Amino acid sequence: MSLLEFNNLSPKRSDSRKPFKFLVGIGALVGVIALGSTFAANIAINTGAPIEFGQGVAQTTACDDEIEMTPISTFVNGNPDEFKFTGITLLGVDGTDQSNSSQGCAGKSFTIKSFSSSGSQLSETYVLSLDGNGSFISIYGNILATNPSTENSRVTITFLTPIINASDVYTITIESSSATCWDLITCEVGDIGPGGGIIYYASVGAFASSGSHCNTNCHYLEVAPDGWSGVPSDPAQSWSLNYSEATGQELTLTTNPQSGFSGEADNWFIGKGMSNSILIANQPGHGNASENAAIRALAYAGNDSSAGQWYLPAMNELNELCKYGNSQATGDLNEECVAGTLRLGFLEGGYWSSSESLWEPPGVRAMGLLVGNQANLLKWAAESSEYLTRRVRPIRAF
């Protein structure tokens, strides 16, 4: 793992570069743990000379001992306006196959992390991969590459979700490891996902999931594993304590159907579960995690510290999950889930979606996993004066 330490950040300037100071010293390779394990080189950088976003620094990784890495910052209008850590340029990457040499990053992934001055990791990790032919791939950003598949490749990745303030960056690390199927966008339904769940939906074409790390370049849906909540069965709970007000979702019937099911609205679409869940969680009077299904789903962290990336599925996402749970093929959004043989780890009974419905008071779409039936439900059962409960199973897009 290569390590960049940025010290003594100067005040913001009118251009897009931020000055830092560092010392340089190169350590040894940590070593080979096992085939496919992460190899790393420690580089402590601290020479006392100023370094800026926009200036390159020589780095060592296990697959290439001479890469120049240039961090990029850009001024982003917002509230407040900030310089953001928006990308990385790597120069001199050996994009050849390592099988015939000690060098070569084909089939490898670069993991890029940033840390604050206290040593805490900042809130995003980015991955840039090379397939077996040395072509660059990433779901985390837009890629501009020159001379791919050669010993002197150059690549710039511009992050899709630049959420890290440049002024917060003290250390950047880069390490190489064997690329996974989700790095290379080659996973299949049934594979284990990055959070330890199961990939139940795969799309060759990218879909958007606003609020997810993959943003506009998502290809998979992963469902949390059985026992995700700490108990053997998926918890049954209320959708939200605010049962009388709408959350602000897109409730009008869609003019561009995705599934074609009766009553389909824009908030049913694949990729809408995250934005739906955020609206539910931010609604006044929503309750806590045991009272609000979206808050509970958003709090799940997988096995990769990914809290905030899991969410309550939208209706079409839940329909695909129902199909997977019933041992049906997924991927054809026009096919509705029907009764089948439930896989181990999936339960009978109704499950909440995050999709509100156009009722008064607002209703919610839910689905029975055993029989595949979809239904509009109220959040509050007036006849029994209690909140309606259904089961919760988080998913994530990547």
N, C-alpha and C positions, 0 to 999 in steps of 0.2 A: 504494500500500500504506500503510495507516495503521499507525502504530507507537506502542505503549504501552510505556513503560519503567517498571518498578516497582522502586524502590530501598528499602533499609533496612527489610527485612521485620521486623516486630516478632515477639516470641515468640507461640506459639499461645495462643489464648484459648478460653474455654469455649463460645462461640457459633460459628457457621459462617462468620464473616467474618474475613479476614486483612488487616491494615493495610499499606499501601505508601505511599511518597512519590514524587512525580514533578514535573518541570517541564514547562510547556506552551510549545510553539512550533509554528507551522504552516508547513510548506514548500509548495512549488508542486507541481503535477502533473508527473509525469515525462514524460507525453505519450503520444500515440497512435503505436504502432509500426507496426501494420498492422491491417486489419480482423480482429477476433476475437482480437487479442493482448490481453495483460493490461494494463490501465490501472492506475496506482497514484498515490497521494498520500503523500508523506512527512510524518508528523507526529511530531516529537520531543517527548515529554511529560516535563517535569521541573520543576515549579514550586516544589517544596519543601513544598507542602501535603500532608497525609496523604490517601491514597486507599485504599479498602478494597474487597476483593471484596464485591459487593453495592451498590457505588456506581457510577453511570454516568459515562461520559466521552464528550464530543462527538468524533466521528470523521468523516473525509472519505474517500470512495471514489470511483471514477470514475463510478459510476452514481448516486450520491447524495452531495451535499456536506454533509449534516447528519444523521448517524445518531448516536444515543446508544448506546454499547456498555457493557454491564454484565457483567463476569466474575463467575461464581458458584463458590463453594467449599462443600463439604459434608463433614462429619466422617464417615468411612467406617471401620467396624470391620474390622480385619484383623490382619495380623502383619507390621509393627506397625500400630496404629491411626494413621490419618493424615487430615489435611484434604486432600481431592483437588480439583483443578480439574475441576468437574463439568458446567459448562455456560456458555452465553452468552445474554444477552438483548439484542436489537437493537430500539431504539425509534425510530419516525419513518422507517421504511424506505419509500422510494417504490417501490411494487410495480407501477407502471404500465409500459407499453411505451415503451422508449427511442427507438423509431424516429421518433416525432413530437416529440421533445424532447431537450435535453441531459441531462435527468434520466430516471430510470426504470430499475429493476433487474429487470424481467420478462425471463426468458431469461438471467439472469446467475447466477453462483455466487460466494459469499463463501468464501474460503479463510482459515481461522483457524489460526495457528501460534503456538507459545510457545517462549521461549528462556530459557536460564539466564543468570546474571550474566556468564559467560565468553563469551557470544554463541553457544553451542552450541544447536542446535534440540533441544527436548525431544521425546520419542519418539512423539508422535502429531500428525497433522495432521487437522483436521476441515473438512468442506465442507458448507455450507448453500446450497441453490439455490432459485431461483424459476423455475417453468415459464413458458411464454409468456403465461399468464393471470394471473401474479403469485401463484400458490399456492406455499407453501413445501414443499420436499422435501429429505430427507436420509437416507442409509443409515447415518449415524453417530450418530443419536440420536432421541429422541422429541421431537415438535414440538408446541408450544402456540402458536397464532397468533390474533390478533384483527385485524379490519379488513384481511384480505388483499386484494390487488389494488387497494389504494387508495394515495394519496400519503402516508398516515400509518399504515402497517402496524406491528404489534408482533409479535415472535416470540421465543420462548425455545426453545432446543435443549438438552436434557439428554442428555449423552453416554452411549451404551450401554456404552462401555469407558473409564471415567474412571481412567486409570492414572498421570496426572501429579500429583505432590505439589504442593499449592498453595504450599508454602514454597520450591519450586524455581523458581517462575515469576518472572522479572525483566522480561521483555518479551513482549507479545502483539501480533501483527500481524494485520490483516485487509485483504484485497484482493479486488477484484471482477474477474471475467473472464467471458467467454462460457461458458455452461454446456455440458458435454459430455453425450453420451447416457448415460454411467454416472452422472453427477450427477442426471439427470432420470429414471433408470430406464426408458429408452426404447431401450436397445441391442438389437441382433439378433445371432443366431449368425453368426459370421464377421467381426464388427466388431473393431477393435483395442481391447484393454482398457487400463486405466490403467497397467499395467506393461509395455506394449509387446508383450504376447502376443496370442493370439486368443481371443475369447469363443466357447466351444463349447457352452455350456449356458445357457439363459435360462429363468427361472421368473417368471411374473406374481405368484404368491404368494411371500411371503418364506419362506426356510428358515434354520435356525440352523447356525452353524459356530463352536462354542466355541473361543476363542483367536484367531479372525479379527477384523479391525477391524469388520466388519459385524455380528458377534455374532448376534443373533436377527433381523436385517433384511437377510439376504443374498438376492440375486436372480440372480447370475451366477457361472459358473465360467470362469476364464481359464487357458489352457495356455501355458507358457513357449514362446517362439519357437524355431524350429529353430536349433541352434547355441548354445543357452543356456549350455552348459557351457564354451564356448570352443573346442570342437572340432566338426567338422561333424556327427558322429553322436551320438545319445544314449548316454551312457556305460553300460557293463554292469558291475555290481559286486555284492557281497554285500548282503543285506538288513540284517544285523547280525552282529557277531562273537559275540553272546550267542545261541547257537542252542538252548540247552537249557531256557531259562526263558521263561514267558509274560510279556508286557509289562503285563498288567492291563487289556486291552481287554474290551469286552462281547462274549463269545464264544458265549453261549447263543443258540440259534435264536430268531429273532424271532417274537413272537405277533402282530405288526402289520406284515406284509410291505410293503416299499416297491416292490420289483421282482417278488417272487414266484418268483425263481430258486431252484433246489434248494440247500439249505444256507445260505440267507440268514440272517445274524445282524445284530444291531443295529449292529455296527461296520462294516457295509457301506454304511450310508445316506449319501445326499447330505449333505454338511456334516460327516461324521465324520472325514474325512481329516486335518484339522488336529489334533484331539485324539488320534487314533491316532499321528500323527507325533511329537507331543510326548512321548507315552509311550515310543515307540521310542527317541527321542533321549536321554531321561532314564534309561533302563534301565542298571544297572551293567554294565560290560564290553561296552559297545555298539560301541566302536571309533571311529575318526575319520571324517571326511567321505568319504574314499575307500573306507571299509569299512562304512559305515552309510548306507543309501539315504535315510532320513528326514533325517539330519543334512545330507546334501548338498542335499536339496530345500529345507530350511529356510534354508540359507545363501544361496540365490539371491536376488538383490535387484532383479530386473527393471531397468527404466530409470528407476524412480522411488524408488530407495533403500528398497525394501520388503522387505529381508531379515527373515526371521521370519514373513512372511505367506504365503509359498509353502510347499507341503507335498507329501507323497507321497499320491496320490489313494486314497480308500477304494474298495472294489470297485465299487459302483454308479457312482461318479464315473469310475472307469477304464473301465467299460462304455460310458458316454456318450462318453468320449474316443475309445474304439475305434470307435464309430459315426461320430463326426465324421471321424476319420482315414480311414475307409473310405467316405466320401462318402454316408453315410446320414443321415437326419433324426434329430436328437436331441430330447429332451424327454419322450418316452413311456418311462417307466422300466420298463415291462413288456416292452419289446422288447429282446431280446438282440442284441449285435453279431454280424454274420455277415460272411463274406468279401465283399469288394467291391473297388473301385478305390482304392488308397492315395493320399491326397493327397501332394503334394510336401512334404517335411519330416518325414514319418512313415515309420518303418522296419518291416521284417518282424521277427519274433521276439517273445519274451516280454517283458512289462513287469511290474515289481513293483507291486502295490497296497500300501497300508499296513495292510490288514485281515488280522489273524492268524486262524488257523482252529483248531478244537477238536481237535487231534491231540496225540499224546504221542510224542516231544517236539512242542512247538507248531509248526504249519505256517503257511504264508502263502499267500494267494490271489494268483495271477498270471494274466495274460491275453496271448494271442498276438494282436498287432494285425493280422496278415495274414488269419488265418482266424477270429478272434473267439472262440477256445475259452478257457474258464475252467478253472483247475486249482488243486488244492491241492498245494503243494510244501513240502518240508522246506528249512530254511535251510542244512543241512549234508548233503553227499552222502557217506554212510558208505562206500560201495563205492570211492570214489576219494579219500576222506579230504581233501576240500576243500570250501570254501564254494560253494554254488550261486550263480550270477550271473544276473541279468536286467537289462534296461535300466531307466533312471530318467528320468522326465519330470515336473517339478514343475507343480503347478497352484495357483491361489489362488481364494478365494471373496471376492466383494465385492457 
